[in-house]
């Protein structure tokens, strides 16, 4: 079994470079299905969700070659509809972008009902609402979602009941080659949606309004291949900003787009953390005492739900009562039990967590219950007195490129180790 071991209390320093954005890379990789041509995608993060997505494309008949560790050459000319492998697709969330891409290209689609982080039920009713509006019959069959437009999708007006990132992306993909225009109202505005629209437009699509609540897609007959670089990962950047604040360190986080981090920067400034924005980096200085704060997570440009766990870990280190109101998912607080093992005092009532900041945490043996919760445990371990062991780190490695290496290079006493199975059985 693999685990992360952290000897806490060390300051960080120097620079930490952010990789490409996971939540932009996944839709763009599946959007290459629309090009029916060769695409070269640069600045891919080295994470298992990306390698799994490339595996899914290969299994569907694409030719995929890594030109270097972060650049993939993908030829989707010979993709076969409905062949995304069940085991890989059902293990991650982003695989369901196959549906929108296949609908656009083939007029029909089939993919496993998606998996991903467990924060309660994660329905896809808004995706289905969009596909149905575009003329598809949609059914579920033995764990698969099956769609059929009986010809080309037809442009339509779609109002989303909530600003769903996934549904906005999937409908954009499905509408790219539809007959006529599609308008998505109440669309999500995340930077990764803008990145996908930029990629698709570079391939010859006709999308306007990405980044606003109204996105217009004029269907085009053919798209073509392109070379495209993924934007930097704002959640990875925010995670390292909070790690610097939690360890009272002075760190420059590079390869970022500061505008994407505005809500995180604003909250850190409220807590007394110094943040200086440069063109492509932010410098965090966490020397001051941390002030408690109230946070509500919201769709972009609000405070990201994907920063909820990391911010809660930081709130534990402030002196006084902080509040975390989860405005996006129904059950994103499963990690608070793991922080409690480190001495945290957090009361959760539905979508509200009340954090009694005690100014310190103690090392313990904890689990990564999901991707961002795992990052929060690393942050807590960096700040804690003593040693922290983090298990189930596969969740972390789905979405963070070389988290251990980047932190070790910045001065953390952190390592990844393999514990022999017999030692694990004995301990249990
Ligand atoms: C994407 O998930 C991200 N995942 C999540 O990041 C992120 O937390 C989320 O967007 C919000 O920003 C990927 O991009 C792969 P949503 P997604 O559709 O698309 C409800 C991470 O850590 N909803 O915006 O699944 C849903 O239950 C991951 O990188 C419906 O009710 O999120 C939730 O309450 C975790 N019906 C809310 O909308 C639907 O059809 C927002 O979900 C779709 C969503």
Boltz pocket constraint, residues with backbone or C-beta under 6 A from the ligand:
constraints:
  - pocket:
      binder: B
      contacts: [[A, 22], [A, 23], [A, 26], [A, 93], [A, 94], [A, 117], [A, 121], [A, 122], [A, 123], [A, 124], [A, 125], [A, 126], [A, 127], [A, 128], [A, 162], [A, 163], [A, 164], [A, 165], [A, 166], [A, 167], [A, 188], [A, 305], [A, 306], [A, 328], [A, 329], [A, 330], [A, 371], [A, 372], [A, 399]]
      max_distance: 6.0
